[in-house]
Amino acid sequence: MKKILSYGLLGLILVVFVGTAVFLYKKSQTKPEVYTTDAVFKTTITKKTVATGKVIPRREIEVKSQVSGVIETLYVEAGQTVKKGDLIAKITLRPNMMQVSQAESQLQSANISLQNAETEFNRQKKLFQQKLISESDFNKSQMTYNLQKESVKSAQDYLMLMNSGVTKNSEKISNVVTSTINGMVLNIPNREGAFIVESSSFGAATSIATLADMNDMIFEGLVDESEVGKLREGMELVLNIGALQGKPFTAILEYISPKGVTDQGTIKFTIRAAVKLNKDLFLRSNYSANADIVLDKKENVLAINEGDLMIEDKASFVEVETAPQKFEKREVKTGLSDGINIEIVSGLKLEEKIKHR
């Protein structure tokens, strides 16, 4: 029994010895790790921020009716170019019957007063001709008569305006809607037959058409608060329009909002920039766009891939190759970064190579 245990122990020792020998042999045959290197190079580094927004006309207005009624005729369609004063629509009036009744009552009352004034004027005229009253009394009766004639005329005009939208001697027609600017019709929200209301103290008037000057476009977007302090009016923006891929526009920054707004939990500031238009490309209102804003730029500077940089205790280091697969740790001073490449101010030379990380 003791011999069997001795043989078993020897066998176990032998297995352990052989396994260790095999492990050490394989380890000695493992190839050493080979590191790749990156070159130090010269390039142009541009630091920029991106503002998201849209392209809109600087002047966009809604044309509204002065009277309530039904759209009888539309003279324009969306996309059509109009000039100031061109016809937009004609409105068939639907007057308030109570107001019409009041206007008719005022006219009747004015006519009665005129008849009385005329009778009195004719009486005073005969007395004046007979030199029974003074010229002053006669002039008073004449003035009263003339005033009553104007009152009748005013009442007639008001009743006519209520019924037809135009007065007898006026060149302006209140039930005809005209363009107030030179531009393009962007939208006709209501079609012929639609009922519209005029503006009042109870609410705004119904919109007839939306007009805009498409020759004066601006970019309106939002910039994060961490970048807004670096912006200045007059900076150039490069606009990438979502619907016009590969055809960038340029714009000049002209406004930075003094007050931020909350957008998805962060504070952002509104900016506006005047767009330089391209005659061959038509910009539609509300095109989505991203604006690249160059904050800083350095040309032909020494740089490395920013991923090869090591940061320790607020200092920057790289591992420089001193011999094949031999590296030494070296501190460097960095400058401008675009998120991919970073400027090397000192610590490296152009011909040197560093360990790729």
C-alpha positions as CSV (number, residue, x, y, z in Angstrom):
1,M,0.0,0.0,0.0
2,K,2.8,2.4,0.9
3,K,4.6,1.5,-2.4
4,I,1.4,2.5,-4.4
5,L,1.2,5.8,-2.6
6,S,4.9,6.5,-3.3
7,Y,4.4,5.7,-7.0
8,G,1.3,8.0,-7.2
9,L,3.2,10.9,-5.5
10,L,6.1,10.5,-7.9
11,G,3.8,10.5,-10.9
12,L,2.1,13.7,-9.7
13,I,5.5,15.4,-9.2
14,L,6.5,14.2,-12.7
15,V,3.3,15.7,-14.3
16,V,3.8,19.0,-12.5
17,F,7.5,19.1,-13.6
18,V,6.7,18.3,-17.3
19,G,3.8,20.9,-17.4
20,T,6.0,23.6,-16.0
21,A,8.7,22.8,-18.5
22,V,6.3,22.9,-21.4
23,F,4.9,26.3,-20.1
24,L,8.3,27.8,-19.8
25,Y,9.3,26.6,-23.2
26,K,6.2,28.1,-24.9
27,K,6.7,31.4,-23.1
28,S,10.3,31.5,-24.3
29,Q,9.0,31.0,-27.9
30,T,6.4,34.0,-27.6
31,K,7.3,36.9,-29.9
32,P,7.8,40.3,-28.3
33,E,5.0,42.9,-28.8
34,V,5.6,45.1,-31.8
35,Y,4.4,48.7,-31.5
36,T,3.2,50.8,-34.4
37,T,4.3,54.4,-34.7
38,D,2.8,57.7,-36.0
39,A,4.7,60.4,-37.6
40,V,4.9,64.0,-36.6
41,F,3.5,66.1,-39.5
42,K,2.5,69.6,-40.5
43,T,-1.1,70.5,-41.3
44,T,-3.7,73.2,-41.0
45,I,-5.8,73.0,-37.8
46,T,-9.2,74.7,-37.7
47,K,-11.3,74.9,-34.6
48,K,-15.0,75.4,-35.2
49,T,-18.4,75.1,-33.7
50,V,-21.7,74.1,-35.3
51,A,-25.0,76.0,-35.0
52,T,-28.2,74.2,-36.0
53,G,-31.1,76.2,-37.4
54,K,-33.0,77.1,-40.5
55,V,-32.9,79.6,-43.4
56,I,-35.8,82.1,-43.4
57,P,-36.7,85.3,-45.1
58,R,-35.7,88.5,-43.2
59,R,-39.1,90.0,-44.0
60,E,-42.1,87.6,-43.8
61,I,-45.6,89.1,-43.3
62,E,-49.2,88.0,-43.2
63,V,-51.6,89.9,-45.3
64,K,-55.0,90.2,-43.6
65,S,-58.5,91.5,-44.5
66,Q,-59.9,94.8,-43.2
67,V,-63.4,93.4,-43.3
68,S,-65.3,90.3,-42.4
69,G,-66.8,88.2,-45.1
70,V,-66.2,85.3,-47.6
71,I,-63.3,85.1,-50.0
72,E,-64.9,85.6,-53.4
73,T,-61.7,85.5,-55.6
74,L,-58.1,84.7,-55.1
75,Y,-55.7,86.3,-57.6
76,V,-52.5,84.6,-56.7
77,E,-51.1,81.2,-55.9
78,A,-48.2,80.1,-53.6
79,G,-44.8,80.5,-55.4
80,Q,-46.0,83.5,-57.4
81,T,-44.0,86.7,-57.4
82,V,-46.0,89.9,-56.6
83,K,-45.3,93.6,-56.4
84,K,-46.6,96.1,-53.8
85,G,-50.2,97.0,-54.6
86,D,-50.9,93.8,-56.6
87,L,-54.3,92.2,-56.0
88,I,-54.3,89.3,-53.6
89,A,-58.0,88.6,-53.0
90,K,-61.5,90.0,-53.1
91,I,-63.9,89.7,-50.2
92,T,-67.7,89.4,-50.4
93,L,-68.9,91.3,-47.3
94,R,-71.2,89.7,-44.7
95,P,-72.1,92.8,-42.7
96,N,-73.5,92.7,-39.2
97,M,-77.2,93.3,-39.6
98,M,-77.4,95.2,-36.3
99,Q,-74.7,97.6,-37.6
100,V,-76.5,97.9,-40.9
101,S,-79.7,98.8,-39.1
102,Q,-77.9,101.4,-37.0
103,A,-76.4,102.9,-40.2
104,E,-79.8,103.1,-41.9
105,S,-81.3,104.7,-38.8
106,Q,-78.5,107.3,-38.7
107,L,-79.1,108.1,-42.4
108,Q,-82.8,108.7,-41.8
109,S,-82.1,110.9,-38.8
110,A,-79.6,112.9,-40.8
111,N,-82.1,113.4,-43.6
112,I,-84.7,114.7,-41.2
113,S,-82.3,117.1,-39.6
114,L,-81.2,118.3,-43.1
115,Q,-84.8,119.0,-44.1
116,N,-85.3,121.1,-40.9
117,A,-82.0,122.9,-41.5
118,E,-83.0,123.6,-45.1
119,T,-86.4,125.0,-44.2
120,E,-84.8,127.2,-41.5
121,F,-82.1,128.3,-44.0
122,N,-84.6,129.4,-46.6
123,R,-86.6,131.3,-44.0
124,Q,-83.5,133.1,-42.7
125,K,-82.5,133.9,-46.3
126,K,-85.7,135.7,-47.1
127,L,-85.5,137.7,-43.8
128,F,-81.9,138.6,-44.6
129,Q,-82.9,139.8,-48.1
130,Q,-85.6,141.9,-46.5
131,K,-82.9,143.2,-44.1
132,L,-84.9,142.0,-41.1
133,I,-82.0,140.0,-39.6
134,S,-78.3,140.6,-39.4
135,E,-75.7,139.0,-41.6
136,S,-74.3,137.1,-38.6
137,D,-77.6,135.4,-37.9
138,F,-77.9,134.4,-41.6
139,N,-74.4,133.0,-41.7
140,K,-75.2,130.8,-38.6
141,S,-78.2,129.3,-40.4
142,Q,-76.2,128.7,-43.5
143,M,-73.4,127.0,-41.6
144,T,-76.0,124.8,-39.8
145,Y,-77.5,123.8,-43.2
146,N,-74.0,123.0,-44.7
147,L,-73.1,120.9,-41.6
148,Q,-76.3,118.9,-42.0
149,K,-75.6,118.2,-45.6
150,E,-72.2,116.8,-44.6
151,S,-73.9,114.6,-41.9
152,V,-76.1,113.1,-44.6
153,K,-73.2,112.5,-46.9
154,S,-71.2,110.8,-44.0
155,A,-74.2,108.6,-43.1
156,Q,-74.6,107.6,-46.8
157,D,-70.9,106.7,-47.0
158,Y,-71.0,104.7,-43.8
159,L,-74.1,102.7,-45.0
160,M,-72.4,102.1,-48.4
161,L,-69.2,101.0,-46.7
162,M,-71.1,98.5,-44.6
163,N,-72.9,97.0,-47.6
164,S,-70.2,97.1,-50.3
165,G,-66.9,97.9,-48.7
166,V,-66.3,101.1,-50.6
167,T,-67.4,104.7,-50.1
168,K,-68.7,107.0,-52.8
169,N,-65.7,109.2,-53.2
170,S,-63.0,107.0,-51.9
171,E,-60.3,105.4,-54.1
172,K,-59.7,102.7,-51.5
173,I,-61.8,99.6,-51.4
174,S,-61.8,97.8,-48.1
175,N,-63.0,94.4,-49.4
176,V,-60.0,94.2,-51.8
177,V,-56.8,92.8,-50.3
178,T,-53.5,93.9,-51.9
179,S,-49.9,93.1,-51.5
180,T,-48.0,95.3,-49.0
181,I,-44.5,94.4,-50.2
182,N,-42.5,93.2,-53.2
183,G,-41.9,89.5,-52.8
184,M,-43.2,86.0,-53.2
185,V,-46.4,84.3,-52.0
186,L,-45.3,81.6,-49.6
187,N,-48.7,80.4,-48.5
188,I,-52.5,80.8,-49.1
189,P,-54.0,79.3,-45.9
190,N,-57.7,79.8,-47.0
191,R,-59.3,79.1,-50.3
192,E,-62.2,80.7,-52.1
193,G,-65.4,80.4,-50.2
194,A,-63.7,80.4,-46.8
195,F,-65.2,82.7,-44.2
196,I,-62.8,85.3,-42.7
197,V,-63.0,87.8,-39.9
198,E,-61.5,91.2,-39.5
199,S,-59.1,92.2,-36.7
200,S,-60.8,93.4,-33.5
201,S,-60.2,93.8,-29.8
202,F,-61.3,90.2,-29.4
203,G,-58.8,88.6,-31.7
204,A,-56.5,88.9,-34.8
205,A,-57.9,88.9,-38.3
206,T,-57.8,85.8,-40.6
207,S,-54.7,85.6,-42.7
208,I,-55.3,85.8,-46.5
209,A,-51.7,85.2,-47.6
210,T,-48.1,85.0,-46.4
211,L,-45.6,87.1,-48.3
212,A,-41.8,87.3,-48.1
213,D,-38.8,88.9,-49.8
214,M,-36.9,85.8,-51.0
215,N,-34.0,88.0,-52.1
216,D,-33.0,88.7,-48.5
217,M,-32.5,85.5,-46.5
218,I,-31.0,84.9,-43.1
219,F,-29.8,81.9,-41.1
220,E,-31.3,81.7,-37.7
221,G,-29.9,79.1,-35.3
222,L,-28.7,78.2,-31.8
223,V,-25.2,78.1,-30.3
224,D,-24.2,76.4,-27.1
225,E,-23.3,78.8,-24.2
226,S,-19.8,77.3,-24.0
227,E,-19.1,78.7,-27.5
228,V,-21.1,81.9,-27.7
229,G,-18.4,83.9,-25.9
230,K,-16.0,83.2,-28.8
231,L,-18.4,84.6,-31.5
232,R,-18.1,88.1,-32.9
233,E,-20.4,90.0,-35.4
234,G,-18.9,89.9,-38.8
235,M,-17.6,86.3,-38.6
236,E,-18.1,84.2,-41.7
237,L,-20.3,81.1,-41.5
238,V,-20.4,78.1,-43.9
239,L,-24.0,76.9,-44.3
240,N,-24.7,73.3,-45.1
241,I,-28.3,73.0,-46.3
242,G,-30.0,69.7,-45.6
243,A,-31.9,69.7,-49.0
244,L,-28.8,70.9,-51.0
245,Q,-26.1,68.5,-50.0
246,G,-22.6,69.4,-51.2
247,K,-23.6,72.9,-52.1
248,P,-22.6,75.1,-49.2
249,F,-23.6,78.8,-48.8
250,T,-21.7,81.5,-46.9
251,A,-23.2,83.9,-44.4
252,I,-22.0,86.8,-42.3
253,L,-22.9,86.8,-38.6
254,E,-24.9,89.9,-37.7
255,Y,-26.7,89.2,-34.5
256,I,-26.0,87.4,-31.2
257,S,-28.8,87.2,-28.7
258,P,-28.1,88.8,-25.3
259,K,-30.4,86.3,-23.6
260,G,-30.2,82.5,-23.7
261,V,-33.0,80.0,-24.0
262,T,-33.3,76.5,-22.6
263,D,-33.0,73.8,-25.3
264,Q,-33.1,70.1,-24.2
265,G,-31.7,70.9,-20.8
266,T,-28.9,73.2,-22.0
267,I,-28.7,77.0,-22.4
268,K,-28.3,78.1,-26.0
269,F,-28.2,81.5,-27.7
270,T,-29.9,82.6,-30.9
271,I,-27.7,83.9,-33.7
272,R,-28.7,85.4,-37.1
273,A,-26.5,85.7,-40.2
274,A,-27.1,87.3,-43.6
275,V,-26.9,84.6,-46.4
276,K,-25.1,85.3,-49.6
277,L,-27.4,83.9,-52.2
278,N,-26.4,81.8,-55.2
279,K,-28.3,82.7,-58.4
280,D,-28.2,79.1,-59.6
281,L,-29.8,77.7,-56.4
282,F,-33.1,78.7,-54.9
283,L,-33.4,78.8,-51.1
284,R,-36.8,77.9,-49.8
285,S,-38.1,79.3,-46.6
286,N,-37.5,77.1,-43.5
287,Y,-34.8,74.9,-45.1
288,S,-32.9,73.2,-42.2
289,A,-29.2,74.1,-42.1
290,N,-26.1,73.6,-40.0
291,A,-23.6,76.5,-39.8
292,D,-19.9,75.9,-39.3
293,I,-18.3,78.8,-37.5
294,V,-14.5,79.1,-37.5
295,L,-13.4,80.1,-34.1
296,D,-9.6,79.8,-34.7
297,K,-7.3,78.6,-37.5
298,K,-3.6,77.9,-37.7
299,E,-1.9,76.9,-41.0
300,N,1.2,74.8,-41.6
301,V,1.8,73.9,-37.9
302,L,3.5,70.9,-36.3
303,A,0.9,68.4,-35.2
304,I,0.2,64.8,-34.1
305,N,-2.9,62.7,-33.7
306,E,-4.5,63.7,-30.5
307,G,-5.2,60.1,-29.6
308,D,-1.4,59.6,-29.2
309,L,-1.2,62.1,-26.4
310,M,-1.1,61.2,-22.7
311,I,-2.4,63.5,-20.0
312,E,-0.9,63.2,-16.5
313,D,-1.3,65.8,-13.8
314,K,-2.4,68.4,-16.3
315,A,0.8,67.8,-18.3
316,S,1.0,66.3,-21.8
317,F,3.3,63.5,-22.8
318,V,4.1,61.3,-25.8
319,E,6.4,58.3,-26.2
320,V,9.1,59.1,-28.7
321,E,10.9,56.3,-30.6
322,T,14.6,56.6,-29.9
323,A,15.6,53.3,-31.6
324,P,13.6,50.5,-33.3
325,Q,10.9,49.5,-30.8
326,K,12.6,51.7,-28.1
327,F,10.6,54.6,-26.6
328,E,11.1,57.3,-24.1
329,K,8.5,59.4,-22.4
330,R,8.7,63.1,-23.2
331,E,6.7,66.1,-22.1
332,V,5.3,68.3,-24.9
333,K,3.5,71.7,-25.1
334,T,0.3,71.7,-27.1
335,G,-1.7,74.3,-28.8
336,L,-4.8,74.4,-31.0
337,S,-6.9,71.2,-31.4
338,D,-9.7,70.3,-33.8
339,G,-10.6,67.1,-31.9
340,I,-8.6,64.9,-34.3
341,N,-5.2,66.6,-34.6
342,I,-3.5,68.8,-32.1
343,E,-0.8,71.4,-32.5
344,I,2.7,70.7,-31.0
345,V,4.2,74.0,-29.8
346,S,7.4,72.5,-28.4
347,G,8.9,69.1,-27.5
348,L,8.9,67.4,-30.9
349,K,10.6,67.7,-34.3
350,L,9.1,67.0,-37.7
351,E,11.3,63.9,-38.4
352,E,10.5,62.2,-35.1
353,K,8.0,59.3,-34.6
354,I,5.9,58.5,-31.6
355,K,4.1,55.4,-30.3
356,H,0.6,54.9,-31.6
357,R,-1.9,54.5,-28.8
